[in-house]
Amino acid sequence: MALNIKKRRLELAIPRERLDQVRTQTVKAVEKVGPLASQARDVASRRIEDARVWAAPRLERAAHMVEERIAPRVSAMLSDAAKAVDPGKTARAKRRWPVLTLVTGVALGAIGYVMYRNNQNWVDSMTETGGEAAALAEDQGAETGRRATDAGERAAEKAERFSGREGGSAQRP
C-alpha cells in the first residue's frame, strides 16, 4: 500500500515497505546515538565544572584588584572633579537673599497680626461709625425727599395758575 503526499501539486507515492525500512533504521540510529548523547552530557558537565574551578579564583583576584587599585583612583578622580565644579562662596551668597526675604516677610506678618489682635477697639469704633453713617444718610435722604415733595407741590400750583389764565398772558404773580 502506498502513502500519498501532496506538495505543490506534486504527488509522491511512497510505498509502505519503504516507510517501514526508514522506521527501523531510525530505531537503530537512536540505539547507537543514545549512549553517545549521555556520554557527551557527562563530558560537558565535567568541562563546565572545570571551567568554574578555573574561573572562580581569577574572578576573586579581579574583584580585589578593583577594590584595592582601581576604586581609590576613581574615587580620587571624582573628588577632584567635584572640587573643580564647586562654585564656592558665590552660591551661598545667592542663596542668602531668598532666605532673608522670607524671614523678613514672616516677621512683618507676625507684627501685623499682633497689631491687629491688640486693636480690637478699632473694629468696634468702625462698626459704630458705620451705624452713625447709616443714620445720617437716612436723615439726609428724608430731608431731600421732603424738599423734593415741597418743590413738586409748588411746581404744580404754578402750573395750575398758569393754565387757569385765559389768553395765555405771561404775567407773573
C-alpha positions in Angstrom: 0.0 0.0 0.0 1.3 3.5 -0.9 1.2 6.7 1.1 0.4 9.8 -1.0 1.9 13.2 -0.1 0.9 16.3 -2.0 3.3 19.1 -2.1 2.9 22.0 -4.6 0.6 19.9 -6.8 3.2 17.2 -7.0 2.0 13.8 -5.8 4.6 11.4 -4.4 3.8 7.8 -3.8 5.9 6.2 -1.1 5.5 2.5 -0.7 4.6 1.2 2.7 7.6 -1.1 2.7 9.9 1.9 2.3 8.4 3.6 5.4 8.9 0.5 7.4 12.6 0.4 6.4 13.1 4.1 7.4 11.4 3.4 10.7 13.7 0.5 11.5 16.8 2.5 10.5 15.7 5.3 12.8 15.3 3.0 15.7 18.8 1.6 15.1 20.3 5.1 14.9 18.6 6.0 18.3 20.1 2.9 19.9 23.6 3.9 18.7 23.4 7.6 19.4 21.7 7.3 22.8 24.8 6.2 24.7 26.9 8.7 22.9 24.5 11.5 23.9 24.6 10.6 27.6 28.4 10.3 27.4 28.6 13.8 25.8 26.3 15.2 28.5 28.7 13.8 31.2 31.8 15.2 29.5 30.1 18.6 29.1 29.1 18.7 32.8 32.7 17.9 33.8 34.1 20.5 31.4 31.7 23.2 32.9 32.8 22.3 36.4 36.4 22.5 35.4 35.7 26.0 33.8 34.1 27.1 37.1 37.0 25.9 39.1 39.4 27.7 36.8 37.4 31.0 36.7 36.5 31.4 40.4 40.0 32.4 41.7 40.5 34.7 38.8 37.3 36.5 39.4 38.1 36.8 43.1 41.5 38.2 42.2 40.0 40.7 39.8 37.5 41.9 42.5 40.4 42.6 44.9 42.3 44.4 42.2 39.3 46.7 41.5 38.8 47.3 45.2 42.4 48.0 46.1 43.7 49.7 43.0 41.0 51.0 40.6 38.4 52.1 43.1 40.7 54.5 45.0 41.8 56.1 41.7 38.2 56.5 40.5 37.2 57.9 43.9 40.1 60.4 43.8 39.2 61.4 40.3 35.6 62.1 41.3 36.7 64.1 44.3 38.9 66.3 42.1 36.1 66.8 39.6 33.7 67.8 42.5 36.2 70.4 43.7 36.6 71.8 40.2 32.9 72.1 39.7 32.2 73.6 43.2 31.3 77.3 42.8 32.5 78.2 46.3 31.1 81.2 48.2 29.1 82.7 45.4 26.4 80.0 45.6 26.0 80.7 49.3 25.6 84.4 48.8 23.0 83.8 46.1 21.0 81.6 48.4 21.1 84.2 51.3 18.7 86.7 49.6 15.7 84.5 49.3 16.1 83.3 52.8 16.4 86.8 54.1 13.3 87.9 52.1 11.3 85.0 53.5 12.3 85.8 57.1 11.5 89.5 56.7 8.1 88.6 55.3 7.3 86.3 58.1 8.4 88.9 60.7 6.2 91.6 59.1 3.3 89.2 59.0 3.7 88.5 62.7 3.9 92.2 63.6 0.8 92.9 61.6 -1.1 90.0 63.3 -0.1 91.3 66.8 -1.2 94.8 65.9 -4.5 93.5 64.6 -5.2 91.5 67.7 -4.3 94.4 70.0 -6.5 96.9 68.2 -10.0 95.4 68.9 -11.3 98.9 69.7 -10.7 99.9 66.1 -13.1 97.2 65.0 -15.7 98.3 67.5 -15.3 102.0 66.5 -15.7 101.2 62.8 -19.0 99.3 63.5 -20.3 102.3 65.5 -19.2 104.7 62.8 -20.9 102.6 60.2 -24.2 102.8 62.2 -23.9 106.5 62.6 -23.2 107.0 58.9 -26.3 105.0 58.1 -28.4 107.1 60.4 -27.0 110.3 58.9 -27.7 109.1 55.4 -31.3 108.2 56.4 -31.8 111.7 57.8 -30.4 113.3 54.7 -32.5 111.2 52.5 -35.6 112.1 54.4 -34.7 115.8 54.2 -34.1 115.6 50.5 -37.4 113.7 50.0 -39.3 116.4 51.9 -37.7 119.2 49.8 -38.5 117.4 46.6 -42.1 117.0 47.7 -42.3 120.7 48.5 -40.8 121.7 45.2 -43.2 119.4 43.3 -46.2 120.9 45.1 -45.0 124.4 44.3 -44.5 123.5 40.6 -48.0 122.0 40.5 -49.5 125.2 41.9 -47.7 127.4 39.4 -48.8 125.1 36.6 -52.5 125.4 37.7 -52.2 129.2 37.9 -50.6 129.4 34.6 -53.2 127.2 32.8 -56.1 128.9 34.6 -55.4 132.2 32.9 -57.0 132.6 29.5 -55.4 134.3 26.7 -52.0 133.0 27.6 -50.7 136.2 29.0 -47.4 135.7 30.6 -47.7 137.7 33.8 -46.0 136.7 36.9 -47.8 136.8 40.2 
